[in-house]
Amino acid sequence: MWDEVKKLGLSLFDPDFMILNKFLDDAKDHLKPKGKIHLVYSDLPEKLGMVPKPFIPTITAKKGYHSRILKTEKSDGEVFTVYELRLE
């Protein structure tokens, strides 16, 4: 049970974005040519000053991805954005 609680905690708070960075690094080995990733991101870390704006386009570009916004939706004070990522 404790492991499940820890996993839930990491899904809500990823210190230094270690999980996101690992995912973006590892995904390169699994994407087919012209493959894409859909990533849903909340703007809450930006609102709390934890990361600079625009966070996802900046971090994904540093990892060699091109990002574009597919959809944005507001819910309870947060903005959720669906990004499409492709390798450049």
C-alpha positions as CSV (number, residue, x, y, z in Angstrom):
1,M,0.0,0.0,0.0
2,W,2.8,2.5,0.9
3,D,4.4,2.0,-2.6
4,E,1.1,2.9,-4.2
5,V,0.8,6.1,-2.1
6,K,4.4,7.0,-3.0
7,K,3.6,6.5,-6.7
8,L,0.5,8.7,-6.4
9,G,2.6,11.4,-4.7
10,L,5.1,11.4,-7.5
11,S,2.4,11.7,-10.1
12,L,1.3,14.9,-8.3
13,F,4.7,16.2,-7.5
14,D,7.8,15.2,-9.5
15,P,10.8,16.8,-7.7
16,D,13.1,18.5,-10.3
17,F,10.9,16.9,-13.0
18,M,13.0,13.7,-12.9
19,I,10.2,11.5,-14.1
20,L,9.3,13.8,-17.0
21,N,12.9,14.1,-18.0
22,K,13.4,10.3,-17.9
23,F,10.2,9.8,-19.9
24,L,11.3,12.3,-22.6
25,D,14.8,10.8,-22.8
26,D,13.6,7.1,-22.9
27,A,10.7,7.8,-25.3
28,K,13.2,8.6,-28.1
29,D,14.2,4.9,-28.2
30,H,10.6,3.8,-28.7
31,L,9.1,6.3,-31.2
32,K,8.8,5.2,-34.8
33,P,9.8,7.6,-37.5
34,K,7.2,10.4,-37.5
35,G,5.9,9.0,-34.2
36,K,4.3,11.3,-31.7
37,I,3.6,11.6,-28.0
38,H,0.5,13.2,-26.4
39,L,1.3,14.8,-23.1
40,V,-1.3,16.4,-20.8
41,Y,0.1,19.1,-18.6
42,S,-1.4,21.4,-15.9
43,D,-0.3,25.0,-15.6
44,L,-0.3,24.7,-11.8
45,P,3.5,24.4,-11.4
46,E,3.8,27.6,-13.5
47,K,1.2,29.4,-11.4
48,L,3.0,28.4,-8.2
49,G,6.3,29.7,-9.6
50,M,7.9,26.2,-9.6
51,V,8.8,26.4,-13.3
52,P,9.2,29.2,-15.8
53,K,6.6,29.9,-18.5
54,P,6.3,28.3,-21.0
55,F,7.6,25.1,-19.3
56,I,6.6,22.2,-21.7
57,P,7.7,23.9,-24.9
58,T,11.0,24.9,-23.3
59,I,11.9,21.5,-21.7
60,T,10.8,19.5,-24.8
61,A,12.8,21.7,-27.2
62,K,15.9,21.1,-25.0
63,K,15.3,17.4,-25.4
64,G,15.0,17.6,-29.2
65,Y,11.2,17.6,-29.5
66,H,8.9,19.9,-31.5
67,S,5.7,20.6,-29.5
68,R,2.3,21.9,-30.5
69,I,-0.8,22.5,-28.6
70,L,-3.7,20.2,-29.5
71,K,-6.2,21.4,-26.9
72,T,-6.5,23.6,-23.8
73,E,-9.2,23.3,-21.2
74,K,-9.8,25.2,-17.9
75,S,-11.0,23.4,-14.8
76,D,-11.2,24.7,-11.2
77,G,-8.5,27.4,-11.7
78,E,-6.1,25.2,-13.6
79,V,-5.5,25.1,-17.3
80,F,-4.8,21.7,-18.8
81,T,-3.1,21.5,-22.1
82,V,-2.7,18.6,-24.4
83,Y,0.6,18.8,-26.3
84,E,1.7,16.7,-29.3
85,L,5.4,16.0,-29.3
86,R,7.5,14.9,-32.2
87,L,11.2,14.5,-32.6
88,E,12.8,17.3,-34.7
